[in-house]
Amino acid sequence: MRHFEIVDCTLRDGGYYTNWDFPQTLLDAYFDATRSLPIKYVEVGYRSPEKSGYLGQYFHLNVETLHRMKRQLRPDQGMAIMFNFKDMNSDLIETLTSDLVDIVDLVRFACPPDSLNECIDFGRQIKTKGLKVAINVMYMTKYVDQADTVLKPLAGAADIVDYVALVDSYGGVMPDQAARTIAQAVELLPQPVGYHGHDNLSLAFANSLAALNSGATMLDATFTGMGRGAGNLKTELISVYREQHFPTGCHFGPLAKALEQFETMQKEYGWGTNLAYMVSGAASLPQANVMDWLGTRRYQMDSIVEALRLSSDAEFDNDAYPALETAPIAIEAKGKGTLIIGGGQSAQDHAAALIELAQREDMVVVHSSTRNAVYFKDSGLTQIFCLAGQEFSRLSVEEAGLFNQHRTLVLTTPPPRFRNSIPNSQNICQLSHVSKEANGQKLGPVTDEPPLGMAIGAAKAISSQKVYLAGFDGYSQATVSQQNNAQDVQAAINYGLEASTPWGGDMSSVTPTLYNIPAQSLYAKIQGKFEK
């Protein structure tokens, strides 16, 4: 085995979980640890053109942040940043590298194998500024045993590209495949060859050793394996291994302190492999989809696995049901107001008053969650139950019995949907159209419609003239999954507040809420005399 170097990319790859923001106490511990370890390059994040949505400090690195981090490295350590090839053009390369001289030592590209020639041209542009260039060639499973052909453009670019790394993007490469493909690359290329593994199949370390034995001299790693999807080779593991074979006298005390903070964060964000990531890795499927599906918490693990492995819609529920607009109950409710009930505690606390409000104003009750539905069981109101994702499969027998009440409808999404996601009932309808928030959101072929989006779709289908929300409390201290759900809720609220809706955007919450929506008092609406 040759002597090898470590590239730590915790802040760059780990940012997929934290949106590229990190607490300062963790950063301080991280840099204390990196200074104590045999790390050659510290990859601190991305530089990127502006994108829609919020992306944090370590996705859009500015000069001040780079200077601050540079001062926290050892003099013999280099600082690296990464560009996504797909986001770049020549003008952006000029803009995003013009102020990097004497700060950044290495610019790395994440590049698909069919774009190497163009990426080399970008590298040539960067090289004129005196910066080193590396290309991480993605999707290794697509060129296993073909590196001698696929990587040929790099063989003649040694004066431009200083390092080449092969990236197991899907986490599906086996050790023998890694060994053969790395060996081909080492034989072909004059540049040092590295390896970036993902741990879907718990093979990141084994594949890294296979790469080293085949001539690789650089390995990418992250603290606790923190990284997109199932994560990466662990910096602590490969550092211990390297120190055993090539002693430097480094101390692991600062690493132990940093790991305590990363392990605490890992409990919140949950990186690391699981069954869904294992299946996606074995089938060479994108990890980003799995991250998104796990984050919604609307689907069970077995369904995510099923969606990953199924190749035909025939194994899903493809039954079509009448559109909600055509149901007799919906026709009868045409133009009535809608009271949408969420899963928050306030809907339970104020259930009696909410029932009275709906009775007073002759409203239809739409449950975006079944969590509080039992409190409306004997209300005599027309009720619509939105079954998003696989909520039905989690219900108790008592809760499932709610769907058999008089004057109730079950609302589902258009097919295909997962099997056993709706009850065996005669009163099932489906949304005619998904909300614009759900367009393009798929779990395999299944449309992922957020629950409140379904409820607002129901109000739209019956041409409601006013809409009240209750039980959408929000989160004062949200977990990551709760934050994701809150974003879905707020997006649906924003949709419901648009003037183009049948109710002209006249939508408010009648129970306490942290969401950005007009609020009214439930009790102000029912304080007068009411004759049932």
Secondary structure, 3 states (H helix, E strand, C coil): CCCCEEEECHHHHHHHHHCCCCCHHHHHHHHHHHHHCCEEEEEEEECCCCCCCCCCCCCCCCHHHHHHHHCCCCCCCEEEEEEEHHHCCHHHHHHHHCCCCCCCCEEEEEECHHHHHHHHHHHHHHHCCCCEEEEEECCHHHHCCCHHHHCHHHHCCCCCCCEEEEECCCCCCCHHHHHHHHHHHHHHCCCCEEEECECCCCCHHHHHHHHHHCCCCEEEEEHHHCCCCCCECEHHHHHHHHHHHCCCCCCCHHHHHHHHHHHHHHHHHCCCCCHHHHHHHHCCCCHHHHHHHHHHCCCCHHHHHHHHHCCCHHHCECCCCCEHHHCHHHHHCCCCCEEEECCCHHHHHCHHHHHHHHHHCCCEEEECCCCCHHHHCCCCCCEEEECCCCHHHHCCHHHHHHHHCCCEEEEECCCCECCCCCCCCCCEEECCCCCCCCCCCEECCEECCCHHHHHHHHHHHCCCCCEEEECCCCCCCCCHHHHHHHHHHHHHHHHHCCCCCCCCCCEEECCCCCCCCCECCHHHHCCCCCCC
